[in-house]
Amino acid sequence: VDSTSLNMMSALDFFFSEEAMKVFADAINASQSKGIDVSGADFTRSLREFVGKDDADKILLELSLYGQYRKFPDALDHTLVMTGLQLSWNKDLRSYISKGPVGISNIGKQPVNKQLKGYVEIGKRRAGDILNLYFEPDENQWYFFTYSNGTMQVISSNKTFNDKLAGLKEDQRLIKGEKGIPSYQFILGTTEKKASFLRKMKQAAGEEE
């Protein structure tokens, strides 16, 4: 359906450097990005759909009473949890692409609850799924993840983040496939791929270069 659009909470699980993701989470938490209204109807509804009403109500009660988690909820323990994600089908790109800010609830067990400038693209291809994520916590800081064909390429303007990836040996960033399961690896990406993705997203949104 050409006009399909979704407003959702979405979890991604992928093998990645825990140290790099901690740098990513810490940078977002230290940024000037706007916070997510965890008491708002959109967040509340999405959370209940995502984890179920009982777990959601426990999480919401804890946030309202303490402003934070006393114990991080197992239901949210994923590599990256996005919320307030507004996705629309783009028939030219054959992908779902995001519109507006992208909320990040948590990164692993690190709460974030911030809205970031960014773009998300999720698409299906004959060769397999593609995933592109671009986040801009502050004006001069960005993070880019691009996945296809068993390889996750990642790069940032944050040198500390990149160094965590560049210093890894192959066996620390590779899962060898077996019994019909394809191999997966993550590697340091390129700024050219990031720039190309941003051009594509801006064109899709009708924005000026």
trRosetta pair geometry for C-beta under 8 A, 3 or more apart (Angstrom, degrees):
i j d omega theta_ij theta_ji phi_ij phi_ji
1 4 4.6 104 84 -45 102 100
1 89 6.9 132 88 29 64 159
2 89 6.2 -153 -162 97 31 122
2 91 5.2 -23 -127 -51 94 128
3 89 7.2 32 65 49 4 111
4 88 7.1 155 95 -152 57 52
4 89 4.4 58 57 -12 96 125
4 96 7.8 -66 102 -102 110 101
5 86 7.0 2 -179 -175 104 81
5 87 6.7 172 -155 91 57 51
5 88 4.4 -14 -105 -101 93 80
5 89 7.3 -117 -69 4 54 74
6 85 7.5 2 108 104 96 88
6 86 7.3 172 87 -149 51 39
6 87 4.6 -3 55 57 98 98
6 88 7.8 -173 21 -72 64 41
6 96 7.3 -7 27 -153 117 138
7 42 7.0 -78 156 -150 128 107
7 46 7.4 -100 133 -82 82 115
7 84 7.1 -23 -169 -151 91 41
7 85 7.1 156 -155 76 43 48
7 86 5.2 -7 -102 -99 78 73
7 87 8.0 -177 -77 21 33 67
8 46 6.3 142 -160 -135 33 109
8 49 7.7 -94 -137 94 78 138
8 83 7.9 -113 124 -138 41 48
8 85 5.2 -40 67 64 72 99
8 87 7.0 -26 26 13 110 111
9 46 4.0 122 -27 162 107 112
9 47 6.4 79 -31 -76 164 45
9 49 7.0 149 32 72 107 99
9 50 4.3 -51 81 -62 128 141
9 81 6.9 7 180 180 97 93
9 82 6.9 177 -154 94 52 52
9 83 4.4 -4 -110 -110 89 80
9 84 7.7 32 -82 -15 70 41
9 85 7.0 133 -100 13 24 103
9 105 7.0 32 -147 -29 112 140
10 81 7.4 173 88 -153 40 53
10 82 5.1 -7 58 60 88 97
10 83 7.8 180 20 -78 59 41
10 85 5.5 -35 8 28 113 156
11 50 7.4 118 -25 -163 106 119
11 76 7.8 -162 -98 -148 126 50
11 78 3.9 79 -167 50 114 176
11 79 7.9 118 179 42 80 67
11 80 7.2 154 -156 85 52 51
11 81 4.9 -17 -102 -104 79 79
11 82 7.8 -176 -80 23 32 66
12 78 6.5 127 62 153 36 119
12 79 5.6 -65 102 69 76 106
12 80 4.6 -4 55 60 105 99
12 81 7.8 -165 23 -76 66 37
12 82 7.6 36 -6 -3 103 102
12 131 7.7 126 -125 -170 138 155
13 78 5.2 -94 -72 -153 85 90
13 79 5.0 134 -125 -1 41 106
14 79 5.4 -84 37 33 64 171
14 80 8.0 -9 25 11 97 106
14 147 7.5 -116 -119 -90 158 149
14 152 6.2 110 162 -65 144 156
14 184 7.8 -141 -158 173 90 141
14 186 7.7 107 145 -66 114 125
15 175 5.6 124 14 -28 169 127
15 184 6.2 117 38 110 124 127
15 186 6.9 -158 99 -15 81 116
16 20 6.7 -97 157 66 99 117
16 21 6.0 95 108 -47 120 117
16 79 6.3 96 25 -150 120 132
16 152 7.1 -72 -89 99 101 154
16 154 7.7 65 -138 -23 120 159
16 186 5.6 54 -111 -21 73 169
17 20 3.8 68 86 9 117 109
17 21 6.5 170 92 -10 63 82
17 164 5.4 157 134 142 151 109
17 165 6.0 -146 0 -88 148 68
17 168 6.4 -128 -84 -60 124 143
17 172 7.7 44 -93 147 92 105
17 173 7.3 -25 -54 -95 94 96
17 186 7.4 -132 -15 87 85 139
18 21 5.7 -57 -147 40 33 110
18 22 6.4 38 152 -24 66 103
18 108 6.9 76 -137 -87 86 159
19 22 5.7 -51 -151 31 32 113
19 23 6.8 35 150 -19 63 101
19 164 4.8 -160 105 -149 106 129
20 23 5.6 -50 -155 32 36 113
20 24 6.5 40 146 -21 66 104
20 154 7.7 98 151 115 148 146
20 161 5.5 82 -154 -158 86 71
20 164 3.9 177 -77 98 84 137
20 165 5.6 45 -86 -53 148 85
21 24 5.2 -48 -148 35 39 118
21 25 6.3 39 153 -18 68 103
21 79 7.1 -108 -117 -164 154 81
21 107 5.4 -167 176 160 101 116
21 108 5.7 102 127 -18 138 122
21 110 7.9 169 137 23 94 129
22 25 5.7 -51 -144 38 33 109
22 26 6.1 33 156 -19 65 108
22 107 7.9 174 -89 110 33 121
22 108 7.7 -38 -73 39 70 143
22 110 6.8 135 -121 -40 65 151
23 26 5.9 -56 -145 39 27 110
23 27 6.3 30 155 -23 63 108
23 158 6.7 168 148 132 118 140
23 160 5.4 -165 -147 116 140 106
23 161 4.6 -173 108 -88 136 76
23 164 6.1 -167 -3 -18 142 147
24 27 5.9 -58 -151 33 25 111
24 28 6.7 21 154 -16 62 105
24 107 6.0 -156 96 -161 108 167
24 143 6.0 63 -129 -104 109 161
24 156 7.6 -149 -97 -81 91 154
24 158 7.9 168 -92 54 60 153
24 161 6.1 79 -65 -117 77 127
25 28 5.9 -57 -151 36 32 108
25 29 6.2 28 155 -16 67 109
25 106 7.9 13 -124 -169 124 55
25 107 4.1 -148 -78 56 109 132
25 108 7.2 -84 -47 37 147 98
25 110 4.0 62 175 102 159 147
25 112 5.9 -118 -144 -78 84 108
26 29 5.7 -58 -146 40 31 110
26 30 6.2 22 157 -13 66 112
26 110 7.8 -68 -53 -171 62 155
27 30 5.9 -62 -145 42 28 106
27 31 6.4 43 150 -43 62 103
27 137 5.8 154 131 41 92 163
27 141 6.5 -150 172 166 126 146
27 158 6.1 -68 -93 -94 159 157
27 161 7.4 -42 -21 -55 147 123
28 31 5.4 -46 -152 11 34 121
28 33 6.4 -29 -164 26 76 143
28 104 6.5 -40 -175 67 163 143
28 107 7.6 126 29 -15 140 134
28 112 5.2 7 106 -147 134 119
28 114 5.4 -173 167 46 106 147
28 116 6.9 -63 -132 -72 112 127
28 135 7.7 -30 -91 152 117 136
28 137 4.7 -138 -108 -107 63 134
29 110 7.6 -97 -40 163 134 114
29 112 6.2 -116 -68 -126 84 68
29 114 7.3 -157 -89 -30 45 136
31 114 7.0 92 67 -170 112 161
31 137 3.8 -132 -74 162 164 108
31 138 4.8 -148 -140 -48 106 95
31 141 7.2 -135 -103 66 120 139
32 138 6.1 82 27 -105 91 96
33 114 4.3 69 105 179 125 122
33 115 6.1 -169 171 69 102 51
33 116 5.4 -29 -133 -89 144 68
33 137 5.3 -81 -38 -156 126 68
33 138 7.3 -106 -45 -65 85 61
34 101 7.5 -32 53 -147 116 169
34 114 6.9 133 78 -160 40 72
34 115 4.8 -20 76 51 95 109
35 113 5.9 20 -159 129 84 94
35 114 5.9 -58 -109 -104 45 60
35 115 7.3 53 125 4 7 87
36 40 7.8 -117 167 26 72 122
36 43 6.0 117 161 -88 111 138
36 83 6.6 58 -138 80 154 124
36 84 6.9 -162 -128 -12 113 134
36 103 5.0 76 -93 -146 126 122
36 105 7.2 -45 31 -95 165 62
36 113 4.5 -116 38 -171 108 74
36 114 6.5 -115 -20 -70 87 9
36 115 5.8 128 -74 -45 74 87
37 40 3.7 70 105 -26 115 119
37 42 7.9 77 71 48 102 99
37 43 6.3 -167 90 -3 64 134
38 43 5.4 -116 -132 127 39 157
38 44 8.0 100 169 -62 50 73
38 60 7.1 -177 154 -124 97 74
38 63 5.1 -88 126 155 145 154
38 113 6.1 -32 -58 -142 115 133
39 43 7.5 40 31 64 13 126
39 44 7.1 17 -170 -53 30 114
39 60 7.5 111 -106 -159 60 101
39 63 7.7 -161 -63 111 78 118
39 64 6.6 89 -91 -92 110 100
40 43 5.0 84 65 15 87 102
40 44 6.7 -159 92 -7 41 94
41 44 5.7 -60 -141 42 29 112
41 45 5.9 27 163 -19 67 110
42 45 6.2 -57 -146 37 23 107
42 46 6.2 19 159 -14 61 112
42 84 5.9 58 138 -101 130 89
43 46 5.9 -61 -145 41 28 109
43 47 6.0 27 159 -21 66 110
43 83 6.1 51 -122 157 80 140
43 84 7.0 -31 -79 -54 76 98
43 103 7.8 -129 -96 162 99 167
44 47 6.0 -58 -146 35 25 109
44 48 6.5 22 157 -17 62 107
44 56 7.3 105 -163 165 60 123
44 60 6.4 48 -118 -103 90 144
45 48 6.0 -60 -151 36 29 109
45 49 6.4 24 154 -15 65 108
46 49 5.8 -58 -149 39 31 109
46 50 6.0 28 154 -22 66 114
46 83 5.6 131 113 -151 150 98
46 84 7.1 -118 -20 -57 165 49
47 50 5.6 -60 -144 38 30 112
47 51 6.2 -21 176 23 69 105
47 56 4.4 134 126 -134 97 111
47 59 6.5 -129 177 77 138 137
47 60 6.9 142 93 -57 153 104
47 83 7.6 0 -64 -123 79 136
48 51 7.3 -73 -126 55 20 72
48 52 7.0 -36 -167 146 55 13
48 53 5.0 27 -152 -95 104 60
48 56 4.2 -117 -88 41 59 171
48 57 7.7 45 -99 -44 98 74
50 56 7.5 114 57 -82 82 114
50 75 7.8 120 121 156 92 111
51 55 4.2 -99 141 91 114 128
51 56 5.3 148 68 -60 103 80
51 59 7.2 68 67 -8 155 141
51 73 7.6 19 -145 142 162 137
51 75 4.0 68 -137 163 126 141
51 76 7.0 -45 -73 -58 139 74
52 55 5.1 72 67 21 92 103
52 56 6.5 -168 86 -12 41 96
52 75 7.7 -118 31 -134 93 147
53 56 5.7 -63 -142 40 25 112
53 57 6.1 24 163 -21 66 108
54 57 6.1 -57 -148 33 25 107
54 58 6.7 24 154 -17 61 105
55 58 5.8 -56 -154 35 34 112
55 59 6.4 33 151 -18 67 107
55 73 6.8 120 -177 -171 103 133
55 75 4.7 90 168 -34 148 162
56 59 5.7 -58 -150 37 32 111
56 60 6.1 28 155 -17 68 109
57 60 5.7 -52 -139 40 32 110
57 61 6.1 37 157 -23 64 106
58 61 5.9 -54 -147 34 27 112
58 62 6.5 26 155 -18 62 107
58 73 7.4 137 100 -107 109 128
59 62 5.9 -59 -152 36 29 110
59 63 6.4 26 153 -16 64 108
59 69 7.7 -26 -141 -100 78 102
59 73 5.3 -38 -93 -42 107 158
59 75 7.4 -99 -53 60 132 125
59 76 7.3 102 -116 -28 145 127
60 63 5.7 -55 -147 38 32 111
60 64 6.2 28 156 -18 66 108
61 64 5.8 -59 -147 38 29 108
61 65 6.1 20 158 -13 66 112
62 65 6.0 -60 -142 41 27 105
62 66 5.8 -27 178 29 66 112
62 68 7.9 -63 144 99 95 31
62 69 6.0 48 132 -118 136 56
62 70 6.3 -117 -155 5 122 92
63 66 7.1 -76 -122 58 17 74
63 67 6.6 43 -169 -123 55 17
63 68 7.2 67 -119 -59 62 10
63 69 7.5 -17 -75 -66 75 64
66 69 7.7 131 85 -83 129 9
66 70 6.2 84 37 -50 175 90
68 111 6.7 -173 -145 43 84 162
69 72 5.1 84 119 -94 151 48
69 73 6.4 -121 -132 -18 135 79
69 111 6.2 163 5 -50 112 135
72 76 7.1 -110 174 71 87 106
72 77 6.7 98 131 -79 113 95
72 106 7.7 129 -153 -150 116 158
72 109 4.5 93 120 -157 174 96
72 111 7.4 -156 -114 -44 101 93
73 76 4.9 67 80 15 100 102
73 77 7.3 -148 102 -32 52 84
74 77 5.3 -42 -153 1 42 124
76 81 5.7 -44 -163 -40 87 167
76 105 6.5 -109 -155 126 126 129
76 106 5.5 79 152 33 119 140
77 108 7.3 9 -155 -171 67 47
77 109 6.0 1 -120 -80 89 83
78 81 5.2 108 60 -61 113 91
78 106 7.8 114 53 84 73 101
78 108 7.8 -119 93 -98 28 31
79 107 7.3 -12 163 -160 47 63
79 108 6.3 0 -131 -69 38 69
80 104 7.1 -58 -165 -140 87 103
80 107 5.8 -1 -104 -117 68 71
80 133 7.9 23 137 -141 165 169
81 104 7.1 110 80 -165 58 60
81 105 4.2 -49 105 57 110 113
81 106 5.1 26 39 49 116 78
81 107 7.8 -144 23 -72 73 35
82 85 4.9 64 128 -60 115 125
82 102 5.9 -38 -151 179 120 99
82 103 6.2 123 -171 79 64 64
82 104 5.8 -40 -106 -100 64 57
82 105 7.0 -179 -110 3 9 87
82 120 7.1 86 -176 -74 173 154
83 103 4.2 -55 74 96 76 124
83 104 7.5 145 22 -108 80 9
83 105 4.8 75 -13 -48 120 106
84 100 8.0 -88 147 107 102 119
84 101 7.2 5 115 94 128 88
84 102 7.4 162 86 -153 91 32
84 103 3.8 79 36 0 112 129
84 115 6.9 -32 72 -108 150 104
85 98 6.1 -75 -163 -115 79 116
85 102 6.2 29 -105 -137 79 81
85 103 7.0 -115 -51 40 66 84
85 120 6.5 -21 -150 39 114 155
86 98 6.0 99 71 -156 63 72
86 99 4.8 -64 102 58 116 86
86 100 5.5 41 38 40 133 115
87 96 4.2 24 177 170 119 116
87 97 6.8 149 -147 71 71 19
87 98 5.7 -44 -90 -89 65 61
87 99 7.8 162 -98 7 20 80
87 120 7.0 -66 -92 89 100 114
87 122 7.1 -16 -138 30 142 114
88 96 6.8 155 73 -152 22 71
88 97 6.4 -32 62 62 75 71
88 99 6.1 28 1 -19 116 121
89 95 7.8 175 -146 99 54 29
89 96 5.7 -42 -90 -95 54 69
90 93 4.3 26 102 35 119 106
90 94 7.5 -60 92 -7 73 17
90 95 5.7 -7 53 65 101 72
90 96 7.3 143 10 -117 81 19
90 97 5.1 16 -13 7 129 116
90 204 5.7 -13 -134 -156 156 125
91 94 6.8 25 -165 -78 36 53
92 204 7.4 -168 69 -115 119 92
93 97 6.6 54 65 -40 152 124
93 121 7.2 -83 150 -148 144 124
93 123 6.7 -108 140 -88 92 139
93 200 7.3 103 -107 172 127 114
93 204 6.2 -13 -31 -101 135 134
94 123 5.7 83 108 -152 75 118
94 124 7.4 -95 149 59 101 66
94 125 7.6 100 109 -85 129 72
95 121 5.0 18 155 -171 144 94
95 122 6.2 155 -167 76 90 36
95 123 3.3 -56 -100 -75 95 109
95 130 7.2 -59 -104 74 123 111
96 120 7.9 -13 112 114 90 93
96 121 7.1 158 82 -153 54 46
96 122 4.7 -8 56 59 103 93
96 123 7.1 -174 20 -73 61 60
97 119 6.9 -17 -167 -169 94 97
97 120 7.0 160 -154 85 46 56
97 121 5.1 -9 -104 -102 80 79
97 201 6.7 174 -161 -126 131 85
97 204 5.8 18 81 130 173 153
98 102 5.9 19 165 -81 162 105
98 118 7.4 13 84 106 146 78
98 119 5.7 174 55 -152 106 48
98 120 4.0 68 -22 41 128 89
98 121 7.5 -108 1 -60 82 48
99 205 7.3 146 -115 -112 84 110
101 115 4.2 43 146 173 141 106
101 116 6.2 149 -164 69 91 29
101 117 6.2 -60 -112 -85 79 40
101 118 7.2 63 -153 29 50 79
102 115 7.2 152 74 -157 31 62
102 116 5.4 -30 65 65 84 87
102 117 7.9 38 21 152 84 9
102 118 4.3 -58 21 67 125 116
102 119 7.6 -139 -34 -48 131 9
102 120 6.0 118 -104 -27 139 112
102 135 6.7 -99 69 -104 129 88
103 113 7.7 -8 -173 -149 100 41
103 114 7.2 175 -147 94 62 33
103 115 5.0 -35 -92 -98 72 72
103 116 7.6 148 -100 15 22 72
104 107 6.7 7 171 -50 125 90
104 112 4.6 -20 110 94 102 144
104 113 7.6 -100 92 -50 61 13
104 114 5.8 -4 53 59 93 77
104 115 8.0 167 14 -95 67 26
104 116 6.3 22 -7 -2 109 118
104 135 7.4 25 -44 -125 134 144
105 111 7.5 -59 159 -143 60 67
105 112 6.5 102 121 53 17 91
105 113 6.1 25 -140 -80 45 62
106 109 7.0 -14 171 -146 130 15
106 110 6.0 159 -163 81 84 47
106 111 5.1 -49 -101 -107 100 41
106 112 5.6 165 -104 9 35 87
106 113 7.6 11 -61 -39 67 70
107 110 5.1 -17 65 63 82 105
107 112 5.9 63 -7 -37 91 129
114 137 7.4 34 123 -129 147 91
116 135 4.8 20 130 -157 152 92
116 136 6.1 153 175 58 99 51
116 137 5.6 -50 -121 -89 116 53
117 135 7.7 123 80 -162 53 47
117 136 4.3 -35 79 65 101 111
118 133 7.2 7 173 -177 127 68
118 134 5.1 180 -155 97 82 65
118 135 4.3 -16 -96 -104 140 50
118 136 5.8 177 -73 11 74 76
119 132 7.2 -10 112 116 98 103
119 133 7.7 177 90 -149 58 32
119 134 4.7 17 47 48 87 110
119 197 7.4 177 85 148 134 103
119 198 7.3 157 19 -109 144 60
119 201 4.3 -21 -138 -137 163 159
120 132 7.1 159 -157 88 37 65
120 133 5.6 5 -111 -109 76 70
120 134 7.8 -153 -68 29 44 66
121 130 7.2 -18 118 115 102 101
121 131 7.2 161 88 -155 66 34
121 132 4.2 13 49 50 106 106
121 197 7.5 -144 12 -158 137 107
121 201 7.1 -128 -50 -86 118 102
122 129 7.4 -17 -168 -171 77 107
122 130 7.5 166 -153 87 34 63
122 131 5.8 6 -109 -109 70 74
123 129 7.0 154 87 -159 47 61
123 130 4.6 -4 62 55 96 103
123 131 7.9 -169 29 -70 65 40
124 129 5.7 -37 -106 -103 61 68
124 130 7.7 -164 -81 17 15 76
125 128 6.2 -2 68 58 90 36
125 129 7.2 153 24 -103 77 16
125 130 5.9 50 -6 -20 117 107
125 148 7.5 17 34 -141 138 115
127 148 7.3 48 103 178 115 103
127 149 5.9 -22 147 -80 117 99
128 148 6.6 139 85 -162 104 68
128 149 5.8 141 48 -80 134 50
128 150 7.7 31 97 -31 172 70
129 147 7.6 9 107 110 90 107
129 148 7.5 -145 100 -115 47 64
130 146 7.8 -12 -172 -171 91 79
130 147 6.7 164 -157 87 46 66
130 148 4.6 -4 -110 -87 84 105
131 145 7.2 -21 119 119 99 101
131 146 7.2 170 91 -151 59 38
131 147 4.2 9 53 48 100 109
131 148 7.6 180 25 -59 61 65
132 144 7.8 -17 -167 -166 82 86
132 145 7.2 164 -153 90 37 62
132 146 5.0 5 -110 -111 79 81
132 147 7.7 -154 -67 26 44 65
132 197 5.3 -170 -170 -142 143 137
133 143 7.8 -16 118 112 97 91
133 144 7.1 162 88 -153 60 41
133 145 4.2 8 53 53 106 104
133 146 7.7 -159 28 -69 63 47
134 142 6.7 -7 -172 -172 87 112
134 143 7.4 165 -152 84 43 53
134 144 5.1 0 -107 -107 79 80
134 145 7.9 -156 -67 29 43 63
134 194 6.9 123 -111 -149 115 88
134 197 6.3 168 -50 114 131 129
134 198 6.6 139 -137 -78 171 85
134 201 7.4 -121 32 -11 141 160
135 142 6.7 159 86 -155 49 62
135 143 4.8 -6 58 55 98 98
135 144 7.9 -167 25 -72 64 43
136 139 7.4 35 167 -114 113 21
136 141 6.8 136 -158 86 59 58
136 142 4.7 -21 -99 -100 76 87
136 143 8.0 -167 -72 21 38 66
137 141 5.3 -34 58 94 92 118
137 142 7.9 -178 17 -92 69 36
137 143 7.7 42 -13 -2 99 106
138 141 4.4 48 54 29 92 110
140 157 6.8 -143 155 136 64 157
141 156 7.7 10 -172 -180 75 101
141 157 5.4 -148 -133 70 46 122
141 158 6.1 43 -149 -57 101 97
142 156 6.5 -171 96 -148 53 66
142 157 5.1 75 40 -6 74 113
142 194 7.4 118 121 -170 132 141
143 154 7.5 -5 -176 -168 86 95
143 155 8.0 178 -151 95 49 37
143 156 4.5 -13 -105 -103 68 105
143 157 7.9 -98 -62 18 49 74
143 158 7.2 -14 -78 15 90 115
143 161 7.0 -84 -108 155 105 168
144 154 6.8 168 90 -148 57 51
144 155 5.5 -9 59 61 102 75
144 156 7.0 175 18 -81 69 52
144 189 6.5 -102 98 75 105 147
144 193 7.2 160 136 100 139 95
144 194 4.1 -131 -46 -105 173 107
144 197 6.9 148 -151 50 125 145
145 152 6.4 -16 -166 -170 94 100
145 153 7.6 151 -157 81 44 49
145 154 5.0 -6 -105 -103 70 91
146 152 7.4 156 80 -155 39 52
146 153 5.0 -16 63 61 92 96
146 154 7.7 178 22 -76 62 48
146 189 6.3 101 33 -114 105 151
146 193 5.8 -114 16 153 157 130
146 197 6.7 -147 -85 -65 126 146
147 151 7.1 -180 -143 91 58 43
147 152 4.6 -17 -96 -101 93 75
147 153 7.6 179 -79 20 42 64
148 151 6.8 -14 69 57 53 81
150 177 7.8 -56 -132 -48 138 125
150 182 4.9 -111 -87 138 128 121
150 183 5.5 68 -177 84 139 65
150 184 5.2 -127 -162 -98 77 53
150 185 6.9 46 144 18 86 74
151 184 7.6 178 -78 -155 34 52
151 185 5.6 -11 -115 66 74 85
151 186 7.4 140 -167 -101 57 34
151 187 6.5 -16 -168 15 105 109
152 184 7.4 30 -8 -178 99 94
152 185 7.3 -153 31 102 75 42
152 186 4.1 -26 73 -107 105 87
152 187 7.4 151 82 22 56 60
153 186 7.5 174 -79 -158 24 63
153 187 5.7 -24 -108 72 70 85
153 188 7.3 16 -157 125 75 18
153 189 3.3 98 158 -88 100 102
153 190 7.4 -22 170 8 134 68
153 193 6.5 28 109 77 140 168
154 165 6.4 -168 79 -91 108 160
154 186 6.2 8 3 -175 115 109
154 187 7.6 157 26 81 73 36
154 188 6.8 -65 71 -120 66 38
154 189 5.4 151 39 -6 12 110
155 162 6.4 28 -144 -101 66 107
155 188 6.0 75 -86 -173 87 71
155 189 4.0 -113 -20 65 105 90
155 190 6.4 179 -27 -1 158 7
155 191 6.4 -118 124 -67 149 57
155 193 7.6 119 22 58 128 109
155 194 6.3 -106 72 -41 114 127
156 161 4.3 11 47 81 146 139
156 162 5.8 -148 50 -50 86 87
158 161 4.0 63 93 8 111 114
158 162 6.8 165 91 -11 60 84
159 162 5.6 -56 -146 41 37 111
159 163 6.0 40 155 -25 70 106
160 163 5.8 -53 -147 33 28 113
160 164 6.9 36 152 -25 60 99
161 164 6.0 -52 -161 23 32 113
161 165 7.3 19 149 -8 62 104
162 165 5.9 -64 -160 39 39 106
162 166 5.9 33 151 -20 75 112
162 188 6.2 68 -155 -132 86 119
163 166 5.5 -53 -133 40 35 111
163 167 6.0 33 166 -22 66 110
164 167 6.5 -62 -150 34 20 108
164 168 7.6 30 150 -36 54 103
165 168 6.1 -51 -163 9 38 116
165 173 7.5 75 -155 -97 78 143
165 186 7.3 -94 -139 127 114 104
165 187 7.4 110 171 -173 119 28
165 188 4.9 140 116 -74 126 90
166 188 5.5 24 -77 -53 76 148
168 172 4.2 -130 -168 88 102 125
168 173 4.9 96 123 -36 138 115
169 172 5.0 91 58 5 70 107
169 173 7.7 178 88 7 36 91
170 173 6.5 -86 -152 50 31 89
170 174 5.4 4 167 -5 75 131
170 185 7.8 -29 -160 -135 76 130
171 174 6.1 -65 -115 48 30 103
173 185 5.6 64 131 -163 84 82
173 186 5.0 -107 -168 60 103 75
173 187 6.7 114 142 -75 142 56
174 183 6.8 -7 -170 -177 92 111
174 184 7.4 161 -154 89 48 50
174 185 4.4 -11 -104 -102 74 102
175 183 6.4 172 90 -157 61 62
175 184 4.7 7 52 55 105 92
175 185 7.2 -167 24 -72 61 55
176 183 5.3 -27 -138 -112 38 104
177 180 7.8 -105 170 101 109 17
177 181 4.8 -159 -151 100 86 65
177 182 4.6 -70 -91 -176 149 16
177 183 4.0 -97 -15 -52 96 58
177 184 7.5 105 -63 -13 88 67
178 181 6.0 2 56 49 46 99
189 193 5.5 -86 174 51 116 138
189 194 7.2 113 119 -41 127 93
190 193 4.9 101 66 1 86 98
190 194 7.3 -149 102 -1 52 86
191 194 5.3 -53 -154 38 43 117
191 195 6.2 45 150 -22 72 104
192 195 5.7 -53 -146 36 32 111
192 196 6.3 33 155 -20 65 106
193 196 5.7 -54 -147 36 30 113
193 197 6.4 31 154 -19 64 106
194 197 5.8 -58 -151 35 30 110
194 198 6.4 27 154 -17 65 106
195 198 5.8 -55 -148 36 31 111
195 199 6.5 35 153 -20 64 104
196 199 5.8 -52 -152 33 31 112
196 200 6.5 31 151 -19 63 106
197 200 5.6 -56 -151 36 33 113
197 201 6.3 29 154 -17 67 107
198 201 5.8 -55 -144 38 33 109
198 202 6.2 30 159 -17 67 108
199 202 6.0 -59 -146 40 27 108
199 203 6.2 27 156 -18 64 109
199 209 7.1 12 -128 -118 86 100
200 203 5.9 -57 -148 37 27 111
200 204 6.3 28 154 -20 63 109
201 204 5.6 -54 -147 36 31 113
201 205 6.3 19 157 -9 65 109
202 205 5.8 -60 -144 44 31 104
202 207 4.1 -84 -162 67 84 111
202 208 7.6 -57 170 73 119 22
202 209 6.6 116 117 -96 143 52
203 206 7.5 37 -177 -73 31 27
203 207 7.6 -82 -58 48 22 71
